[in-house]
């Protein structure tokens, strides 16, 4: 499956692949990279700049050694993500492709070239992982064409839901619950929101009350998030066997009409796993 355009990202701006020719496999290499390099690349280029709870990061390198793409395989926020879309009861047998980004310097069909080779590294480095779940957000212009090209199983379309955003960044439900419930990690969750530009809690202000004030003062704004396309890559024979009992929907053909899309939402990947 070849597409006529490949959406890419540079400096957190949506662009398109500049080269209309297909990728030359001999001009690129794929290898595992350390999380510091992946984190810096994601922060510089991806529209979701926050780094996920990563298990493995893989990089796409041009012939001269420049890093032009990153794939990050991460831990799902809930084990239900794995059981629902892969059929494995043990969440350690699945993961999520939490970030996938190529710059506009990579020619067409670079995504399928890169992801297929990233999976090989994942299986070698994490042989216990047999299936990978990923999501596409039509609100951001993605319906998962690269996943279809790689024969991923289209499992579901998630329900639209309300989310809270600071500017163009969606705050995950887990972050908000840590603050509301006073759970471990509350201080870090507060720091995360403050780093996005909201005011710190006042002296003596309860964190729960602080969140309500942020909403009243429109620092936190409610938005409707469109339904997401959920896909599963079955990497082993056992994963394919498990997948036979799960839904396999037809691939989306195109984005919905523009007037049918919910408002464009830049959301944190953690919000996908509800």
MOTA-V702523 format. One record per backbone hydrogen bond with DSSP energy under -0.5 kcal/mol. NH is the residue of the N-H (numbers start at 1). CO is the residue of the C=O. E is the energy in kcal/mol with one decimal. If there is no record, write none. Layout:
BEGIN
NH/CO/E, NH/CO/E
END
This chain:
BEGIN
7/5/-0.5, 8/15/-2.8, 9/102/-1.8, 10/13/-1.7, 12/45/-1.2, 13/10/-1.5, 15/8/-2.7, 17/6/-2.2, 18/104/-2.1, 20/18/-0.5, 23/108/-2.0, 25/23/-0.8, 27/24/-2.3, 28/25/-1.2, 29/61/-2.3, 31/59/-2.0, 33/57/-2.3, 38/34/-2.0, 39/35/-3.0, 40/36/-2.1, 41/37/-2.0, 42/38/-2.7, 43/39/-2.5, 44/40/-1.8, 45/41/-2.4, 46/42/-1.7, 49/47/-0.6, 54/52/-2.0, 55/73/-3.7, 56/73/-1.9, 57/33/-0.5, 58/71/-2.7, 59/31/-3.4, 60/69/-2.5, 61/29/-3.2, 61/59/-0.5, 62/66/-2.7, 63/27/-0.9, 65/62/-2.4, 68/60/-3.2, 68/66/-0.6, 69/60/-1.0, 70/101/-2.3, 71/58/-2.6, 72/99/-2.5, 73/56/-3.0, 73/71/-0.5, 74/72/-0.5, 74/96/-3.1, 75/53/-2.6, 81/78/-1.2, 82/79/-0.6, 83/79/-2.0, 84/80/-2.7, 85/81/-1.6, 86/82/-2.6, 87/82/-0.9, 87/83/-0.8, 88/82/-0.6, 91/89/-0.7, 93/90/-2.1, 94/91/-1.4, 95/131/-1.4, 96/74/-2.5, 97/133/-2.6, 98/72/-1.5, 98/96/-1.4, 99/72/-1.3, 101/70/-2.2, 103/68/-2.5, 106/103/-1.4, 108/19/-0.9, 108/21/-1.6, 110/107/-1.1, 113/109/-1.5, 114/110/-2.6, 115/111/-3.2, 116/112/-1.9, 117/113/-1.3, 118/114/-2.4, 119/115/-2.3, 120/116/-1.0, 121/117/-1.6, 122/118/-2.3, 123/119/-2.5, 124/120/-1.9, 125/121/-2.9, 126/122/-3.0, 129/126/-2.1, 130/93/-2.7, 130/128/-0.6, 131/93/-1.1, 132/233/-2.1, 133/95/-2.8, 134/231/-2.0, 136/229/-2.2, 138/136/-0.7, 138/227/-0.6, 140/137/-1.6, 141/138/-1.5, 142/137/-2.2, 148/144/-2.3, 149/145/-2.5, 150/146/-1.1, 151/148/-1.9, 152/147/-2.6, 153/232/-3.0, 155/153/-1.0, 155/230/-2.0, 156/230/-1.2, 158/228/-2.7, 161/225/-1.6, 163/223/-2.8, 164/171/-0.5, 165/221/-2.6, 166/169/-2.9, 167/165/-0.6, 169/166/-2.2, 170/168/-0.5, 170/266/-0.7, 171/164/-2.9, 176/172/-1.9, 177/173/-2.4, 178/174/-1.9, 179/175/-1.3, 180/176/-2.7, 181/177/-2.7, 182/178/-0.7, 183/178/-1.4, 186/183/-1.6, 189/185/-2.1, 190/186/-2.5, 191/187/-2.4, 192/188/-2.0, 193/189/-1.8, 194/190/-2.5, 195/191/-2.4, 196/192/-0.6, 196/193/-1.2, 197/194/-2.0, 198/193/-1.3, 205/202/-2.3, 210/206/-2.5, 211/207/-2.1, 212/208/-1.7, 213/209/-2.3, 214/210/-2.4, 215/211/-1.8, 216/212/-2.5, 217/213/-2.8, 218/215/-1.2, 219/214/-2.5, 220/214/-1.8, 221/165/-2.5, 221/219/-0.5, 223/163/-2.7, 225/161/-3.7, 225/223/-0.6, 229/136/-2.5, 230/156/-3.2, 230/228/-0.5, 231/134/-3.1, 232/153/-2.1, 233/132/-3.4, 234/232/-0.6, 235/130/-2.1, 235/233/-0.9, 236/130/-0.7, 240/236/-2.1, 241/237/-2.1, 242/238/-2.6, 243/239/-2.1, 244/240/-0.7, 244/241/-0.9, 245/242/-1.3, 246/243/-1.5, 249/154/-3.6, 260/257/-2.4, 261/257/-0.7, 261/258/-1.2, 267/265/-0.8, 271/268/-2.3, 272/269/-2.0, 273/270/-1.2, 274/271/-0.6
END
